[in-house]
Amino acid sequence: MTSERAQAYGRIIKTLEDLGPSKLHATEQERIRDAADTLLFCEDMETAKIALTDVRELTDSLVESGRWLEDSAEKLLRDLDDAGPLTPVS
């Protein structure tokens, strides 16, 4: 793990705290947090890809429903990507 990955993880957690139940259901928050944990601690690119794909599907759904702005979704996905293994998974 690098400090950059840890900082990205911190940004993800801050996003979850800031949005809280006003923009995300508990199960959606849990999916994002689980993906962030997976990405931070994994060294396996396949595991990272699965976690990132799951959150990408979630954020696509949130944007399509009008619950999230596309910019917010993209920022979260960038932070998730930065929390993952050194080789980009997206």
MARMI-882038 format. One record per residue (C-alpha): residue number from 1; x, y, z; residue in one letter. Coordinates in pm, 1 decimal. Layout:
REM MARMI-882038
+------+----------+----------+----------+------+
| nupa |       xx |       yy |       zz | miro |
+------+----------+----------+----------+------+
|  NUM |        X |        Y |        Z |    A |
...
+------+----------+----------+----------+------+
***
This chain:
REM MARMI-882038
+------+----------+----------+----------+------+
| nupa |       xx |       yy |       zz | miro |
+------+----------+----------+----------+------+
|    1 |      0.0 |      0.0 |      0.0 |    M |
|    2 |    123.2 |    351.2 |    -76.7 |    T |
|    3 |     38.0 |    684.3 |     79.8 |    S |
|    4 |   -135.0 |    786.1 |   -244.1 |    E |
|    5 |   -362.6 |    483.2 |   -221.1 |    R |
|    6 |   -438.0 |    559.2 |    144.2 |    A |
|    7 |   -519.3 |    921.9 |     58.8 |    Q |
|    8 |   -755.4 |    811.0 |   -219.4 |    A |
|    9 |   -925.2 |    575.4 |     27.0 |    Y |
|   10 |   -965.8 |    866.6 |    268.4 |    G |
|   11 |  -1133.1 |   1072.4 |     -5.1 |    R |
|   12 |  -1376.5 |    787.5 |    -70.0 |    I |
|   13 |  -1469.1 |    760.9 |    296.4 |    I |
|   14 |  -1511.7 |   1140.6 |    313.3 |    K |
|   15 |  -1743.5 |   1124.6 |     11.0 |    T |
|   16 |  -1952.4 |    858.1 |    185.0 |    L |
|   17 |  -1968.1 |   1066.0 |    503.3 |    E |
|   18 |  -2059.9 |   1383.4 |    313.7 |    D |
|   19 |  -2333.1 |   1217.9 |    107.0 |    L |
|   20 |  -2460.5 |    985.8 |    374.7 |    G |
|   21 |  -2820.9 |    878.0 |    361.7 |    P |
|   22 |  -2923.5 |   1191.4 |    172.2 |    S |
|   23 |  -2786.7 |   1054.5 |   -156.5 |    K |
|   24 |  -2708.3 |    688.8 |    -93.8 |    L |
|   25 |  -2902.0 |    402.0 |     58.3 |    H |
|   26 |  -2719.9 |    197.0 |    322.8 |    A |
|   27 |  -2666.1 |    -92.2 |     80.2 |    T |
|   28 |  -2516.0 |    145.2 |   -177.6 |    E |
|   29 |  -2280.8 |    292.2 |     81.9 |    Q |
|   30 |  -2179.1 |    -59.3 |    180.7 |    E |
|   31 |  -2103.9 |   -156.4 |   -181.6 |    R |
|   32 |  -1880.0 |    146.1 |   -224.5 |    I |
|   33 |  -1703.5 |     91.9 |    108.3 |    R |
|   34 |  -1651.0 |   -279.4 |     31.6 |    D |
|   35 |  -1505.6 |   -191.6 |   -308.2 |    A |
|   36 |  -1277.5 |     69.7 |   -151.5 |    A |
|   37 |  -1153.7 |   -182.7 |    106.8 |    D |
|   38 |  -1096.4 |   -441.2 |   -164.2 |    T |
|   39 |   -909.0 |   -198.3 |   -387.5 |    L |
|   40 |   -690.8 |    -63.7 |   -108.0 |    L |
|   41 |   -574.7 |   -401.8 |     18.1 |    F |
|   42 |   -566.5 |   -613.7 |   -295.8 |    C |
|   43 |   -266.0 |   -673.1 |   -513.7 |    E |
|   44 |   -457.3 |   -886.4 |   -762.0 |    D |
|   45 |   -564.1 |   -695.9 |  -1073.3 |    M |
|   46 |   -862.5 |   -924.7 |  -1138.0 |    E |
|   47 |  -1004.8 |   -863.3 |   -790.4 |    T |
|   48 |   -955.4 |   -489.3 |   -835.9 |    A |
|   49 |  -1129.5 |   -495.9 |  -1172.6 |    K |
|   50 |  -1434.3 |   -674.6 |  -1027.2 |    I |
|   51 |  -1465.5 |   -423.4 |   -740.9 |    A |
|   52 |  -1432.0 |   -124.2 |   -972.5 |    L |
|   53 |  -1680.1 |   -267.4 |  -1223.1 |    T |
|   54 |  -1939.6 |   -315.7 |   -948.7 |    D |
|   55 |  -1915.7 |     46.9 |   -837.7 |    V |
|   56 |  -1913.4 |    167.2 |  -1198.0 |    R |
|   57 |  -2245.3 |    -13.7 |  -1250.7 |    E |
|   58 |  -2380.7 |    143.2 |   -931.1 |    L |
|   59 |  -2273.1 |    495.6 |  -1024.4 |    T |
|   60 |  -2412.5 |    454.3 |  -1376.9 |    D |
|   61 |  -2746.1 |    363.9 |  -1220.8 |    S |
|   62 |  -2731.4 |    658.5 |   -980.1 |    L |
|   63 |  -2658.6 |    902.2 |  -1263.1 |    V |
|   64 |  -2926.5 |    755.8 |  -1490.7 |    E |
|   65 |  -3184.9 |    786.6 |  -1213.2 |    S |
|   66 |  -3092.5 |   1149.5 |  -1151.5 |    G |
|   67 |  -2980.7 |   1084.3 |   -792.8 |    R |
|   68 |  -2618.6 |   1172.2 |   -868.8 |    W |
|   69 |  -2442.8 |   1409.4 |  -1103.7 |    L |
|   70 |  -2204.3 |   1260.7 |  -1355.8 |    E |
|   71 |  -1916.4 |   1468.1 |  -1213.5 |    D |
|   72 |  -1970.6 |   1317.5 |   -867.5 |    S |
|   73 |  -1971.7 |    965.4 |  -1009.8 |    A |
|   74 |  -1654.2 |   1027.6 |  -1210.2 |    E |
|   75 |  -1475.4 |   1171.7 |   -905.7 |    K |
|   76 |  -1565.8 |    868.0 |   -695.9 |    L |
|   77 |  -1449.4 |    631.3 |   -970.1 |    L |
|   78 |  -1117.6 |    818.3 |  -1002.3 |    R |
|   79 |  -1065.1 |    792.5 |   -627.5 |    D |
|   80 |  -1145.6 |    421.8 |   -635.9 |    L |
|   81 |   -903.4 |    371.2 |   -923.0 |    D |
|   82 |   -635.6 |    562.6 |   -727.8 |    D |
|   83 |   -694.9 |    345.7 |   -420.1 |    A |
|   84 |   -633.1 |     29.4 |   -620.2 |    G |
|   85 |   -316.2 |   -148.6 |   -729.0 |    P |
|   86 |    -56.0 |     56.0 |   -911.2 |    L |
|   87 |   -149.3 |    -67.6 |  -1256.3 |    T |
|   88 |   -471.3 |    103.0 |  -1376.5 |    P |
|   89 |   -770.9 |   -130.8 |  -1381.3 |    V |
|   90 |  -1021.6 |     79.7 |  -1574.2 |    S |
+------+----------+----------+----------+------+
***
